[in-house]
């Protein structure tokens, strides 16, 4: 997935950065939700003095939207280990095929 970063100065003159903004097509089912949530996220940042200068939109969405929507948007893979990938090795490769 492609991500965007927005840098701006708020009312007080602080330079702020919002990172991890997903880029999706207008026809994507989450386009409106991303646009609306981004506006709701940036508005308080713009109007008030902040203690931090860098904010993650992804972390904000993680707290604000349903987990299933978050997984669909960011394509989260729930594998806990790489052992599942061993299934796809060709069966012709074995330890006894190699000389000791």
Biotite code that builds the C-alpha atoms (Angstrom):
import biotite.structure as struc

atoms = struc.array([
    struc.Atom([0.000, 0.000, 0.000], chain_id="A", res_id=1, res_name="UNK", atom_name="CA", element="C"),
    struc.Atom([1.086, 3.541, -0.716], chain_id="A", res_id=2, res_name="UNK", atom_name="CA", element="C"),
    struc.Atom([1.116, 6.110, 2.117], chain_id="A", res_id=3, res_name="UNK", atom_name="CA", element="C"),
    struc.Atom([1.104, 9.878, 2.106], chain_id="A", res_id=4, res_name="UNK", atom_name="CA", element="C"),
    struc.Atom([2.563, 12.403, 4.561], chain_id="A", res_id=5, res_name="UNK", atom_name="CA", element="C"),
    struc.Atom([1.110, 15.864, 5.179], chain_id="A", res_id=6, res_name="UNK", atom_name="CA", element="C"),
    struc.Atom([3.128, 18.705, 6.693], chain_id="A", res_id=7, res_name="UNK", atom_name="CA", element="C"),
    struc.Atom([1.497, 21.990, 7.698], chain_id="A", res_id=8, res_name="UNK", atom_name="CA", element="C"),
    struc.Atom([1.684, 24.878, 10.145], chain_id="A", res_id=9, res_name="UNK", atom_name="CA", element="C"),
    struc.Atom([-1.109, 25.262, 12.663], chain_id="A", res_id=10, res_name="UNK", atom_name="CA", element="C"),
    struc.Atom([-2.676, 28.500, 13.928], chain_id="A", res_id=11, res_name="UNK", atom_name="CA", element="C"),
    struc.Atom([0.089, 28.976, 16.504], chain_id="A", res_id=12, res_name="UNK", atom_name="CA", element="C"),
    struc.Atom([2.813, 28.542, 13.859], chain_id="A", res_id=13, res_name="UNK", atom_name="CA", element="C"),
    struc.Atom([4.020, 25.059, 14.831], chain_id="A", res_id=14, res_name="UNK", atom_name="CA", element="C"),
    struc.Atom([5.125, 22.816, 11.981], chain_id="A", res_id=15, res_name="UNK", atom_name="CA", element="C"),
    struc.Atom([3.212, 19.527, 12.278], chain_id="A", res_id=16, res_name="UNK", atom_name="CA", element="C"),
    struc.Atom([3.469, 16.285, 10.322], chain_id="A", res_id=17, res_name="UNK", atom_name="CA", element="C"),
    struc.Atom([0.795, 13.603, 9.825], chain_id="A", res_id=18, res_name="UNK", atom_name="CA", element="C"),
    struc.Atom([2.202, 10.304, 8.525], chain_id="A", res_id=19, res_name="UNK", atom_name="CA", element="C"),
    struc.Atom([0.754, 6.941, 7.407], chain_id="A", res_id=20, res_name="UNK", atom_name="CA", element="C"),
    struc.Atom([-2.181, 8.314, 5.422], chain_id="A", res_id=21, res_name="UNK", atom_name="CA", element="C"),
    struc.Atom([-3.322, 5.510, 3.065], chain_id="A", res_id=22, res_name="UNK", atom_name="CA", element="C"),
    struc.Atom([-3.715, 6.431, -0.600], chain_id="A", res_id=23, res_name="UNK", atom_name="CA", element="C"),
    struc.Atom([-6.780, 4.819, -2.181], chain_id="A", res_id=24, res_name="UNK", atom_name="CA", element="C"),
    struc.Atom([-8.749, 5.433, -5.378], chain_id="A", res_id=25, res_name="UNK", atom_name="CA", element="C"),
    struc.Atom([-11.973, 7.434, -5.295], chain_id="A", res_id=26, res_name="UNK", atom_name="CA", element="C"),
    struc.Atom([-13.864, 4.244, -6.122], chain_id="A", res_id=27, res_name="UNK", atom_name="CA", element="C"),
    struc.Atom([-12.416, 2.418, -3.068], chain_id="A", res_id=28, res_name="UNK", atom_name="CA", element="C"),
    struc.Atom([-15.081, 1.588, -0.492], chain_id="A", res_id=29, res_name="UNK", atom_name="CA", element="C"),
    struc.Atom([-13.144, 3.294, 2.336], chain_id="A", res_id=30, res_name="UNK", atom_name="CA", element="C"),
    struc.Atom([-12.346, 6.523, 0.437], chain_id="A", res_id=31, res_name="UNK", atom_name="CA", element="C"),
    struc.Atom([-15.051, 8.640, 2.096], chain_id="A", res_id=32, res_name="UNK", atom_name="CA", element="C"),
    struc.Atom([-14.295, 7.228, 5.558], chain_id="A", res_id=33, res_name="UNK", atom_name="CA", element="C"),
    struc.Atom([-10.578, 8.030, 5.182], chain_id="A", res_id=34, res_name="UNK", atom_name="CA", element="C"),
    struc.Atom([-11.326, 11.537, 3.952], chain_id="A", res_id=35, res_name="UNK", atom_name="CA", element="C"),
    struc.Atom([-13.797, 12.274, 6.769], chain_id="A", res_id=36, res_name="UNK", atom_name="CA", element="C"),
    struc.Atom([-11.582, 10.768, 9.497], chain_id="A", res_id=37, res_name="UNK", atom_name="CA", element="C"),
    struc.Atom([-8.536, 12.658, 8.228], chain_id="A", res_id=38, res_name="UNK", atom_name="CA", element="C"),
    struc.Atom([-10.444, 15.939, 8.428], chain_id="A", res_id=39, res_name="UNK", atom_name="CA", element="C"),
    struc.Atom([-11.632, 15.112, 11.969], chain_id="A", res_id=40, res_name="UNK", atom_name="CA", element="C"),
    struc.Atom([-8.042, 14.179, 12.923], chain_id="A", res_id=41, res_name="UNK", atom_name="CA", element="C"),
    struc.Atom([-6.355, 17.277, 11.476], chain_id="A", res_id=42, res_name="UNK", atom_name="CA", element="C"),
    struc.Atom([-8.876, 19.911, 12.671], chain_id="A", res_id=43, res_name="UNK", atom_name="CA", element="C"),
    struc.Atom([-7.920, 19.805, 16.384], chain_id="A", res_id=44, res_name="UNK", atom_name="CA", element="C"),
    struc.Atom([-4.228, 19.629, 15.444], chain_id="A", res_id=45, res_name="UNK", atom_name="CA", element="C"),
    struc.Atom([-4.589, 22.776, 13.376], chain_id="A", res_id=46, res_name="UNK", atom_name="CA", element="C"),
    struc.Atom([-6.542, 24.780, 15.968], chain_id="A", res_id=47, res_name="UNK", atom_name="CA", element="C"),
    struc.Atom([-4.546, 24.067, 19.155], chain_id="A", res_id=48, res_name="UNK", atom_name="CA", element="C"),
    struc.Atom([-0.929, 24.079, 20.322], chain_id="A", res_id=49, res_name="UNK", atom_name="CA", element="C"),
    struc.Atom([0.521, 20.540, 20.339], chain_id="A", res_id=50, res_name="UNK", atom_name="CA", element="C"),
    struc.Atom([3.219, 18.930, 22.466], chain_id="A", res_id=51, res_name="UNK", atom_name="CA", element="C"),
    struc.Atom([4.317, 16.576, 19.644], chain_id="A", res_id=52, res_name="UNK", atom_name="CA", element="C"),
    struc.Atom([5.181, 17.508, 16.091], chain_id="A", res_id=53, res_name="UNK", atom_name="CA", element="C"),
    struc.Atom([4.554, 14.155, 14.334], chain_id="A", res_id=54, res_name="UNK", atom_name="CA", element="C"),
    struc.Atom([1.297, 12.169, 14.412], chain_id="A", res_id=55, res_name="UNK", atom_name="CA", element="C"),
    struc.Atom([0.337, 8.784, 12.914], chain_id="A", res_id=56, res_name="UNK", atom_name="CA", element="C"),
    struc.Atom([-3.000, 8.646, 11.111], chain_id="A", res_id=57, res_name="UNK", atom_name="CA", element="C"),
    struc.Atom([-2.752, 4.847, 11.083], chain_id="A", res_id=58, res_name="UNK", atom_name="CA", element="C"),
    struc.Atom([-2.618, 4.736, 14.911], chain_id="A", res_id=59, res_name="UNK", atom_name="CA", element="C"),
    struc.Atom([-5.581, 7.104, 15.043], chain_id="A", res_id=60, res_name="UNK", atom_name="CA", element="C"),
    struc.Atom([-7.617, 4.867, 12.717], chain_id="A", res_id=61, res_name="UNK", atom_name="CA", element="C"),
    struc.Atom([-6.641, 1.818, 14.760], chain_id="A", res_id=62, res_name="UNK", atom_name="CA", element="C"),
    struc.Atom([-8.389, 3.385, 17.770], chain_id="A", res_id=63, res_name="UNK", atom_name="CA", element="C"),
    struc.Atom([-11.385, 4.893, 15.938], chain_id="A", res_id=64, res_name="UNK", atom_name="CA", element="C"),
    struc.Atom([-12.693, 2.379, 13.398], chain_id="A", res_id=65, res_name="UNK", atom_name="CA", element="C"),
    struc.Atom([-13.837, -1.228, 13.602], chain_id="A", res_id=66, res_name="UNK", atom_name="CA", element="C"),
    struc.Atom([-10.982, -3.711, 13.637], chain_id="A", res_id=67, res_name="UNK", atom_name="CA", element="C"),
    struc.Atom([-12.349, -5.590, 10.606], chain_id="A", res_id=68, res_name="UNK", atom_name="CA", element="C"),
    struc.Atom([-12.358, -2.354, 8.570], chain_id="A", res_id=69, res_name="UNK", atom_name="CA", element="C"),
    struc.Atom([-8.827, -1.577, 9.752], chain_id="A", res_id=70, res_name="UNK", atom_name="CA", element="C"),
    struc.Atom([-7.623, -5.034, 8.697], chain_id="A", res_id=71, res_name="UNK", atom_name="CA", element="C"),
    struc.Atom([-9.271, -4.679, 5.280], chain_id="A", res_id=72, res_name="UNK", atom_name="CA", element="C"),
    struc.Atom([-7.764, -1.251, 4.747], chain_id="A", res_id=73, res_name="UNK", atom_name="CA", element="C"),
    struc.Atom([-4.214, -2.077, 5.837], chain_id="A", res_id=74, res_name="UNK", atom_name="CA", element="C"),
    struc.Atom([-4.224, -5.780, 4.819], chain_id="A", res_id=75, res_name="UNK", atom_name="CA", element="C"),
    struc.Atom([-3.140, -7.143, 8.201], chain_id="A", res_id=76, res_name="UNK", atom_name="CA", element="C"),
    struc.Atom([-1.813, -10.697, 8.089], chain_id="A", res_id=77, res_name="UNK", atom_name="CA", element="C"),
    struc.Atom([-2.453, -12.550, 11.348], chain_id="A", res_id=78, res_name="UNK", atom_name="CA", element="C"),
    struc.Atom([0.293, -15.164, 10.996], chain_id="A", res_id=79, res_name="UNK", atom_name="CA", element="C"),
    struc.Atom([2.160, -15.618, 14.232], chain_id="A", res_id=80, res_name="UNK", atom_name="CA", element="C"),
    struc.Atom([5.124, -17.531, 12.833], chain_id="A", res_id=81, res_name="UNK", atom_name="CA", element="C"),
    struc.Atom([6.784, -18.392, 9.568], chain_id="A", res_id=82, res_name="UNK", atom_name="CA", element="C"),
    struc.Atom([6.194, -22.121, 10.018], chain_id="A", res_id=83, res_name="UNK", atom_name="CA", element="C"),
    struc.Atom([3.162, -21.946, 7.694], chain_id="A", res_id=84, res_name="UNK", atom_name="CA", element="C"),
    struc.Atom([5.405, -20.977, 4.797], chain_id="A", res_id=85, res_name="UNK", atom_name="CA", element="C"),
    struc.Atom([7.383, -24.225, 5.109], chain_id="A", res_id=86, res_name="UNK", atom_name="CA", element="C"),
    struc.Atom([4.416, -26.110, 3.686], chain_id="A", res_id=87, res_name="UNK", atom_name="CA", element="C"),
    struc.Atom([5.070, -24.587, 0.261], chain_id="A", res_id=88, res_name="UNK", atom_name="CA", element="C"),
    struc.Atom([8.632, -25.915, -0.127], chain_id="A", res_id=89, res_name="UNK", atom_name="CA", element="C"),
    struc.Atom([8.963, -28.498, -2.880], chain_id="A", res_id=90, res_name="UNK", atom_name="CA", element="C"),
    struc.Atom([8.875, -32.041, -1.572], chain_id="A", res_id=91, res_name="UNK", atom_name="CA", element="C"),
    struc.Atom([11.895, -33.036, -3.684], chain_id="A", res_id=92, res_name="UNK", atom_name="CA", element="C"),
    struc.Atom([14.221, -30.988, -1.443], chain_id="A", res_id=93, res_name="UNK", atom_name="CA", element="C"),
    struc.Atom([15.162, -33.032, 1.614], chain_id="A", res_id=94, res_name="UNK", atom_name="CA", element="C"),
    struc.Atom([18.147, -33.246, 3.902], chain_id="A", res_id=95, res_name="UNK", atom_name="CA", element="C"),
    struc.Atom([19.022, -36.749, 2.678], chain_id="A", res_id=96, res_name="UNK", atom_name="CA", element="C"),
    struc.Atom([19.433, -35.389, -0.883], chain_id="A", res_id=97, res_name="UNK", atom_name="CA", element="C"),
    struc.Atom([22.493, -33.430, 0.180], chain_id="A", res_id=98, res_name="UNK", atom_name="CA", element="C"),
    struc.Atom([25.854, -35.120, 0.787], chain_id="A", res_id=99, res_name="UNK", atom_name="CA", element="C"),
    struc.Atom([27.140, -34.999, 4.363], chain_id="A", res_id=100, res_name="UNK", atom_name="CA", element="C"),
])
